[in-house]
Amino acid sequence: MTLSALSFHRVAALALAAVSLGLFAPHAAAQARSLDGVNFTGPLVTANPAGVPRGHWYIEPYLVRVDSDAGYDANGRRQRSSDSGAWLTVVPIAYGMGERVTAQVNLSAARADAAGARSGAVRAGDTTARLQYLLQAPSADGTRPAISVALLQRFATGSYDRIGGNPLNAQGDGVQRTTFALGVQQVLWMPNDRPLRWRGQLSASPAPARVALHDSSVYGTDPGFRGSIARGSLLGLSLGAEYSVNARWVAALDVTASRESDQHITGYAPGSEGLRSINQRRPSSSSVSVAPAIEYHFSPSLGLIAGVEFSVGGRNSGAFVSPQIALGMFF
């Protein structure tokens, strides 16, 4: 087992242990507790399993910077690479359609840069839609966990092939990916009567349909290429926690892990003696990251979160540092 695979399984084991402790530990209900005056925006990464109350909106625009100057090889060793980066805006918009149903769409745009070059302009990225059903509603004090299932669909709205001479113009991956997710959220009351809210999400995506590729693409194909890529299945796990210091300040942390099975590119590209066949298999990849953050709440319906997500391990994947800030607005 490689170092990165060990890291992935270690994160999974720790997350499942935390879920088990939260779900099956006896509820300390000797005295009534209230979440009145307690505010959370949610941590940076892990999705909200409790959803949005019926008839209300939650909008949380993010400004994100991503930088990378290294990657992880097949043995999980960190290797230096050329510098690259991007500015991104991501806007999750969630609406409570019913007492148990929440619909959400994530819109995104980015401008990439590397070695002094830039993408042609700010370009739209891929779009994700999410439909979530609440299986179990939380109790008033949060000690009974919220449990939900969700269906996510990613749409290839960002450019990914026919990108001409500038590879930075690719802001999507071309994949129409369907994902299934199970989420849990619970409040644990600390001995000082301040709440710690944790949440977790386990997601799985089967291998999507092949994506046709033409000319230069985000997958490194050459001009004149004609073919396709078969992306792999995807497994993701994230665990987040928020500790309420007081009504305004909250400390947050996410730990995430993901693994994608191997990819397969086939097709033809121009060669010195006519067309040459391309048959390339890319091995599976994995990534583990951590995202500490701080929240500040102006009011119960308006909160700011700022933090940084950074990779701590992986295999056949990029190493990155990603500072980000978001404003959560409840209507």
C-alpha positions in Angstrom: 0.0 0.0 0.0 1.4 3.4 -1.0 1.8 6.3 1.5 -1.1 8.2 -0.1 -3.4 5.2 -0.1 -2.5 4.7 3.6 -3.3 8.4 4.2 -6.7 8.0 2.5 -7.7 4.9 4.4 -6.5 6.5 7.7 -8.7 9.6 7.1 -11.6 7.3 6.2 -11.1 5.3 9.4 -10.9 8.4 11.6 -14.0 10.0 10.0 -16.1 6.8 10.4 -15.0 6.5 14.0 -16.0 10.1 14.7 -19.4 9.5 13.0 -19.9 6.3 15.1 -19.1 8.1 18.3 -21.4 11.0 17.5 -24.3 8.8 16.4 -24.2 6.3 19.2 -22.8 8.2 22.2 -25.4 8.8 24.8 -27.0 12.3 24.5 -26.1 14.5 27.5 -29.7 15.8 27.9 -29.6 16.2 31.7 -30.1 19.9 31.2 -31.9 21.7 28.3 -29.5 23.5 26.0 -30.4 26.0 23.3 -28.7 27.1 20.1 -30.2 30.6 20.4 -27.3 33.0 20.0 -25.1 30.4 18.3 -24.1 31.1 14.7 -22.4 28.9 12.2 -21.7 29.5 8.5 -20.4 25.9 7.9 -16.8 25.0 7.4 -15.0 25.8 4.0 -15.5 22.4 2.3 -18.0 19.9 3.8 -21.5 20.3 2.6 -24.5 21.1 4.9 -26.5 17.9 5.5 -29.3 19.8 7.3 -30.4 21.8 4.3 -32.2 25.2 4.2 -35.6 25.8 5.8 -38.6 25.8 3.5 -39.0 29.1 1.5 -35.5 30.4 2.4 -32.3 31.1 0.4 -28.7 30.6 1.4 -26.1 32.2 -0.8 -22.4 32.1 -0.1 -20.1 33.6 -2.8 -16.4 32.5 -2.5 -13.2 34.2 -3.7 -10.5 31.6 -4.0 -6.8 31.6 -5.0 -5.2 28.3 -5.9 -1.4 28.0 -6.3 0.7 24.9 -7.1 4.4 24.4 -7.5 4.6 20.7 -6.8 2.9 17.4 -7.2 2.7 13.9 -5.8 4.2 11.0 -7.8 3.0 7.4 -8.0 4.7 6.6 -4.7 3.3 9.6 -2.8 6.5 11.6 -2.9 6.3 15.3 -3.3 8.1 16.5 -6.5 8.8 20.1 -7.6 6.9 21.3 -10.7 6.4 24.5 -12.6 4.4 27.3 -10.9 0.7 27.6 -11.8 -2.3 29.3 -10.2 -5.8 30.7 -10.6 -8.3 33.1 -9.2 -11.7 31.6 -8.8 -15.2 32.7 -7.8 -17.6 30.0 -6.7 -21.2 30.9 -5.9 -23.3 28.2 -4.2 -27.1 29.1 -4.2 -29.4 26.9 -2.1 -33.1 27.1 -1.7 -35.4 25.2 0.7 -38.1 23.7 -1.5 -39.8 21.9 1.3 -39.4 20.8 4.9 -37.0 18.1 3.8 -35.9 19.1 0.3 -33.1 21.5 -0.6 -32.0 22.4 -4.1 -28.6 24.0 -4.8 -26.6 25.1 -7.8 -22.9 26.0 -7.8 -21.8 28.5 -10.4 -18.1 29.2 -11.0 -15.6 31.3 -13.1 -11.8 31.5 -13.1 -8.8 33.1 -14.5 -5.6 31.0 -14.6 -1.9 32.0 -14.8 1.4 30.2 -15.1 5.0 31.4 -15.8 3.8 34.9 -16.6 1.1 33.8 -19.0 -2.7 34.1 -18.3 -5.9 32.7 -19.7 -7.6 34.9 -22.3 -10.2 36.3 -19.8 -12.3 35.3 -16.8 -14.0 32.2 -18.1 -16.9 30.2 -16.8 -16.2 26.9 -15.1 -18.3 23.8 -14.7 -21.7 23.9 -13.0 -23.0 21.6 -10.3 -26.6 21.0 -9.3 -27.5 19.3 -6.0 -30.8 17.9 -4.8 -30.9 16.9 -1.1 -33.4 15.0 1.0 -33.4 15.2 4.8 -33.9 11.7 6.2 -33.8 12.8 9.8 -34.2 16.3 11.1 -32.0 17.5 13.9 -33.3 18.2 17.4 -33.6 21.8 18.7 -30.3 21.5 20.6 -28.6 19.7 17.7 -27.7 16.6 19.6 -30.0 14.4 17.4 -28.1 14.3 14.2 -29.4 15.5 10.8 -29.0 12.8 8.2 -29.5 13.3 4.5 -28.9 11.9 1.1 -28.1 13.9 -2.0 -27.9 13.6 -5.8 -25.4 15.8 -7.5 -25.0 16.4 -11.2 -22.0 18.2 -12.7 -22.5 19.9 -16.1 -19.6 20.6 -18.5 -20.1 24.4 -18.9 -16.4 25.2 -18.8 -14.1 25.0 -21.8 -11.9 21.9 -21.9 -10.9 21.3 -25.5 -10.3 23.3 -28.7 -8.4 25.7 -26.5 -5.9 26.8 -29.2 -2.4 27.8 -28.2 -3.2 28.8 -24.6 -3.7 25.7 -22.3 -4.8 28.1 -19.5 -8.0 28.7 -21.4 -9.3 25.3 -20.1 -11.5 25.9 -17.0 -13.5 22.6 -17.0 -13.0 18.9 -17.6 -15.8 18.1 -20.0 -17.3 15.4 -17.7 -21.0 15.1 -17.0 -20.6 13.4 -13.6 -23.3 12.0 -11.4 -22.6 11.7 -7.6 -24.4 10.2 -4.7 -23.8 11.5 -1.2 -24.7 10.6 2.4 -24.3 13.4 5.0 -24.5 13.6 8.8 -24.4 16.6 11.1 -24.6 16.8 14.9 -23.9 19.2 17.8 -21.8 18.1 20.7 -21.9 20.3 23.8 -18.6 20.8 25.5 -18.0 20.9 29.3 -18.0 24.7 29.1 -21.5 24.6 27.5 -20.2 25.9 24.1 -21.3 23.8 21.1 -19.0 21.9 18.7 -20.8 21.1 15.5 -19.4 18.4 13.3 -20.5 17.2 9.9 -19.4 14.5 7.5 -20.1 13.5 3.9 -19.3 10.3 2.0 -19.7 10.6 -1.8 -19.4 8.1 -4.6 -19.5 8.6 -8.4 -19.5 5.8 -11.0 -17.3 6.2 -14.0 -19.0 8.7 -16.3 -19.6 8.4 -20.1 -16.6 9.0 -22.4 -15.8 12.6 -23.3 -15.0 13.4 -26.9 -11.8 15.5 -27.3 -10.7 17.7 -30.2 -7.4 19.4 -30.6 -5.6 20.8 -27.6 -7.4 20.1 -24.3 -7.1 20.2 -20.5 -5.8 16.6 -20.8 -2.7 17.6 -22.7 -3.7 16.4 -26.1 -2.0 18.0 -29.2 -3.4 20.1 -32.0 -5.2 17.9 -34.5 -6.1 15.2 -32.0 -9.4 13.4 -32.4 -10.5 10.9 -29.7 -11.9 10.6 -26.3 -11.1 10.1 -22.6 -12.8 7.7 -20.2 -12.6 9.1 -16.6 -12.6 6.9 -13.6 -15.0 6.4 -10.7 -14.6 8.7 -7.8 -14.9 8.3 -4.0 -14.8 11.2 -1.7 -14.9 11.7 2.1 -14.9 14.9 4.1 -15.2 15.7 7.8 -15.7 19.2 9.1 -16.0 20.7 12.6 -16.9 24.1 14.0 -16.4 25.3 17.6 -18.4 28.3 18.7 -16.2 30.5 20.8 -19.0 33.0 21.3 -21.9 34.5 19.3 -19.6 36.1 16.7 -16.4 34.0 16.5 -16.2 30.3 15.4 -13.1 28.2 14.7 -13.5 25.7 11.8 -11.6 22.8 10.3 -12.1 20.3 7.4 -10.2 17.2 6.5 -10.9 15.8 3.0 -9.8 12.8 1.0 -10.6 11.6 -2.6 -9.6 8.9 -5.0 -10.3 8.5 -8.7 -9.7 5.2 -10.6 -7.6 5.2 -13.7 -8.3 7.2 -16.9 -8.0 6.0 -20.5 -7.3 8.3 -23.6 -7.7 6.9 -27.1 -7.6 8.5 -30.5 -5.4 9.8 -33.3 -3.1 12.7 -33.7 -1.0 14.0 -36.6 2.5 12.5 -36.8 5.6 12.8 -39.1 4.2 9.9 -41.2 0.5 10.7 -41.1 -1.9 9.9 -38.3 -0.5 8.1 -35.2 -2.6 6.1 -32.8 -2.9 7.3 -29.2 -3.7 4.7 -26.5 -2.8 6.1 -23.1 -3.8 4.8 -19.7 -3.3 7.1 -16.7 -3.1 5.5 -13.3 -5.5 6.2 -10.4 -5.0 9.3 -8.3 -5.7 10.4 -4.7 -5.5 13.5 -2.6 -5.8 14.4 1.1 -6.2 18.0 2.2 -6.8 20.1 5.4 -8.7 23.4 5.6 -8.6 25.4 8.8 -10.7 28.6 8.9 -12.2 31.3 11.1 -15.8 32.6 11.0 -17.1 36.0 12.1 -20.8 36.6 12.3 -22.2 40.1 11.8 -25.7 38.8 12.6 -27.6 35.4 12.6 -28.2 35.8 8.8 -24.8 37.2 7.7 -21.4 35.6 8.4 -17.9 35.7 7.0 -15.5 32.8 6.8 -11.8 32.9 5.8 -9.2 30.2 5.7 -6.8 28.1 3.6 -7.1 24.6 2.2 -3.8 22.8 1.4 -2.9 19.3 0.3 -1.0 17.1 2.8 -0.7 14.0 0.7 -1.6 12.4 -2.6 -0.6 10.1 -5.4 -0.5 11.1 -9.1 -2.0 14.5 -8.1 -1.1 18.1 -7.7 0.0 19.7 -4.4 -1.7 23.0 -3.8 -2.4 25.9 -1.4 -5.7 27.6 -1.6 -6.6 30.6 0.6 -10.2 31.6 0.3 -12.9 33.8 1.8 -16.7 33.6 1.6 -19.7 35.6 2.7 -22.7 33.6 3.9 -26.1 35.2 3.5 -29.4 33.8 4.7 -32.7 35.2 3.4 
